[in-house]
Amino acid sequence: MTGAFDAATLAMLAESDDIAIVVPRATGRAPAVPIWVVVDGAAVYVRSVRGEQGRWYRALRAHPDAAFRLAGRRLPACGTR
């Protein structure tokens, strides 16, 4: 995933050990799943440990309106792909 985040948010994403992704499902449920991210310049990358077989990854492909949960904030995971 890549997206446009301000410098402060990029720094928080790069330094935080407690980040989750929230992906809506067809059922309406949107569980928060702990993830690790890599910040490279202005790009934020997330990979599923199970690749395309991961539940949150499949849900994201079907419903790309995901968000990161970080430090009590909900940040749109803009530019998801």
ABEGO torsion letter per residue (X at the ends): XBBBBBAAAAAAAAABABBBBBBBBAAGBBBBBBBBBBBBEABBBBBBAAEAABAAAAAAAABABBBBBBGGBBBBBBGBX
